[in-house]
Amino acid sequence: VGAEMAARSASCMFPNLRSLDIRNINIGFAGMQALAASSFFPKLSSLNLCSSQTGDVGMQALAASPFFPNLSLLDVSSNQIGTAGMQALVSSAFFPNLASLDATFNQIGAAGMKALASCSFFPNLNSLNV
């Protein structure tokens, strides 16, 4: 149900939507892939994916998406994200306006923390929870 709902939402045009909260909805990788491939949220500045079961593959899909340049708040807490997901996210140049990142309750490990600490793609980051 979660992935199907995410895919449907991602195919709708919401040109003025600034905040999308899909926490606690199990969208998984398929839903995250659909959302990441969507260009229908051009003004989105806040994305709450807490407990959406996206995992590393979902984070890799989001990190590869050029469709969220205005994103300033990203909550990916409790998503079973490991080192690969965190490394993909912090290596992405597609989030230049990110000011707040919540990645608590994941398993990003020492290598993920090292990647986060050396990240140069989030010049506006002023709030970080890991």
N, C-alpha and C positions, 0 to 999 in steps of 0.2 A: 504494500500500500504506500509506504513512504517514498520509494523510488519512483513509482508511477505518479504520485502527486507532485514530486519535484520535477519530473519530466514535463508534466502538464503546465506547471507554473513557469518553467523555463521557456515554454513555447508561446507564452502570452506576452504581449507588449505592455510594459509598465514604464513609460518614458519618464515619469516623475517620481517613481518609487525611490526613497532614500534609505529605508531601513527594511531589512528582510530577516525575520526571526523564525527559523525552522528548527529550533532546539527540541530535543526529545522526540524527533520524528526520524525513524530509522530510514534515511534515504540511501545509505550505503554508497558503494562506489558508483553504481548505475545512476543514481539520482545526482550525485556530485558531478559525474561526467556530463550529464545533461545540463546542469546548472552552469558548469564551467564553459560549456560550448555555446551558451546563450548570450546574445548581444542585446537582449531586450531590457536590460537594467542599466542604462547609461549613466544615471545619476546616483546609483547605489553607493552609500557611504558607510553603512553599517550592516554587517552580515553576522548573524548569530547561528552557528552550526553546532552548538554544544550538544553532546550526546546524540549525534546523528549517524554514528557508526561509519564514518567515511574512511578511516584507516589511512595508511600510507599512500595507497593508490589514489584515493580521493584527493589527498593533499597534493599529490603530483599533478593531478588533472587541474586543480584550482591554480596551482603555481604556474602552469603552462598557459593559463587563460589571459588574453590581453583585454578582456571585456570589463574589468573592474578597476579602472585607473583612479576613480574617485574614492575608493575604499579607504576609510580612515579608522574604522573599528572592525576587528576580526576576532571572533570568539570560536576557537576550535577545541575547546576544552572537552575532556572525556570522549575522545574519538579514536582511541587505540592507535594514535600516531606514534611511530617509532622514529628512529634515526633517519631513515630514508625520506619520510614525509617532511620532517623538519628541515632537512638539508635542501629538499626541493623548494620548500616555501621561502627559506632565507636566501636562496640562490636566484630567486625570481626578481626581475627588474620591473614587473608589472604592477607593483604596489607602491608607487612613489609617495603617496600621501598617507600611508599607514601610520597612525599615531598610537593606536592601542592594540595589543595582541595578548590574548588570553589562551595559553596552551597548557593550562594546568590539567592534572590527572591524565597524562599521557605517558608513554614510555620512550621519551626521546633520547635517553642515554647520554653518556659523556660526549660521544661524537656529535650528537645533535646539539648539545649545549655549546660545544666548541664552535660549531658552525654558526649558531645564533650569536655567540659573543663576537665573532669576527665578521658578522654581516655588515655590508656597507650599502645595501639597497634600501634601507629604511631610515632615511635621514630625518624624518619627522617623528620617529617613534619616541613617545614620552611616557608610555605606560606598558609594562611588560609583566605578565604573570606566567610563571612556568612551574 
